[in-house]
Amino acid sequence: MNTIYNTIFINGQAFNCYIDMSLKDLLHYLEFELNSIIVEHNNSIIHSTEFDKTFFKSQDTVEIITIVGGG
């Protein structure tokens, strides 16, 4: 069985992900806390309700920003 990958760029770094991996799957794989991040996919901010509906094409870009609270 041949596994098909897409090469995407996460915060500027190349990353190979499964072709059927959603943004939500990717974020879980990378162990991000979904309630404390902002995600941009191909220059568009993605709302957390759309994470499981967002899929990748080769060469897509993803920027992940972690929100840190404090005072």
C-alpha positions as CSV (number, residue, x, y, z in Angstrom):
1,M,0.0,0.0,0.0
2,N,1.4,3.4,-1.0
3,T,0.8,6.2,1.4
4,I,0.2,9.6,-0.3
5,Y,1.5,12.7,1.3
6,N,1.2,16.5,0.8
7,T,4.1,18.7,1.6
8,I,2.9,21.8,3.4
9,F,4.7,24.5,5.2
10,I,4.0,25.1,8.9
11,N,5.4,28.3,10.3
12,G,7.8,28.3,7.3
13,Q,9.0,24.7,7.8
14,A,8.3,21.9,5.3
15,F,6.1,19.1,6.8
16,N,4.7,16.0,5.1
17,C,1.2,15.1,6.1
18,Y,-1.2,12.5,4.9
19,I,-3.3,13.6,2.0
20,D,-6.6,13.1,3.9
21,M,-5.4,14.8,7.1
22,S,-7.6,17.7,8.2
23,L,-6.3,20.8,10.0
24,K,-7.8,19.5,13.2
25,D,-6.0,16.2,12.8
26,L,-2.7,18.0,12.2
27,L,-3.1,20.2,15.2
28,H,-3.9,17.2,17.4
29,Y,-0.8,15.4,16.0
30,L,1.4,18.4,16.8
31,E,-0.2,18.5,20.3
32,F,-1.6,22.0,20.2
33,E,-4.3,23.1,22.6
34,L,-7.0,24.1,20.2
35,N,-8.5,26.7,22.6
36,S,-5.3,28.7,22.8
37,I,-4.2,29.1,19.2
38,I,-4.9,31.2,16.1
39,V,-4.4,29.4,12.7
40,E,-3.9,31.0,9.3
41,H,-4.2,28.8,6.3
42,N,-3.0,30.2,3.0
43,N,-3.3,33.8,4.4
44,S,-6.8,33.4,5.8
45,I,-7.6,33.1,9.5
46,I,-9.5,29.8,10.1
47,H,-12.2,29.7,12.9
48,S,-11.9,26.7,15.2
49,T,-15.3,25.4,14.0
50,E,-13.7,25.0,10.6
51,F,-10.6,23.0,11.7
52,D,-12.2,19.6,10.9
53,K,-13.4,20.9,7.5
54,T,-10.1,22.3,6.3
55,F,-7.9,20.0,4.2
56,F,-4.5,20.7,2.5
57,K,-3.1,20.7,-1.0
58,S,0.6,20.4,-1.7
59,Q,2.5,23.6,-0.9
60,D,-0.2,25.1,1.3
61,T,1.0,27.3,4.1
62,V,-0.1,27.2,7.8
63,E,0.8,29.7,10.4
64,I,0.1,28.7,14.0
65,I,0.2,31.4,16.8
66,T,0.0,30.3,20.4
67,I,-1.9,32.7,22.7
68,V,-0.2,33.1,26.1
69,G,-2.0,34.8,29.0
70,G,-0.3,36.5,31.8
71,G,-0.2,39.7,33.7
